[in-house]
Amino acid sequence: MNSKKRLLIFDRLAAAIPEPTTELNYNSAFELLVAVVLSAQATDKGVNKATAKLFAAANTPESILALGLDGLKEPIKSIGLFNNKAANIMTLCRQLLDNHHGQVPETRAELEALAGVGRKTANVILNTAFGHATIAVDTHIFRVANRTGIAPGKNVLEVERKLDKWTPKNHKKDAHHLLILHGRYTCIARKPKCPGCVIEDLCEYREKTQRLSH
């Protein structure tokens, strides 16, 4: 795939999704960080349900620590792996207070040093909370990048590096959410909605689903 085609793909996605952003509910960088840590192997809808209860009770590192581990587990117990996630969030809150005056840091290295935060989560925070042009590769982005041909790769890091290199500059900041939302609602895993897709003629996926004949 050449750069001209890539630019056309991102232009069309941007026109179809005029306000690309996360579907996680949050009001601060800290709330987003907690929500993203909770979102591993969970749906945004499920996370939003849990954080609505949690953030009503506690939405700062101090107030979450004051809840105690059991108090934190209660509102998030509907989420998979909630025991591990609760332990990570407690540690993360202590780290933020001890090392960052309770504020979420704005560098990848400092973010990745926090409990429960890997490269993907760090990229999401840098992009969504702080406006950096980073691209976190989740299952949706990995699928879309490979299926369309915009950034094929055998693993997440390879896809991330190619997207970082090849995404048109004017779309770099929004690319993360454009690709996620396209993957979540159109280029879905089992039966992509190729008929009616805004990039169907540009996409290099060979096994496109056909329009239903009447």
PyMOL commands that set and color helices and strands:
alter all, ss='L'
color gray80, all
select helices_A, chain A and resi 3-16+29-38+44-57+61-76+82-100+108-112+119-129+139-148+156-166+169-185
alter helices_A, ss='H'
color red, helices_A
deselect
rebuild
show_as cartoon
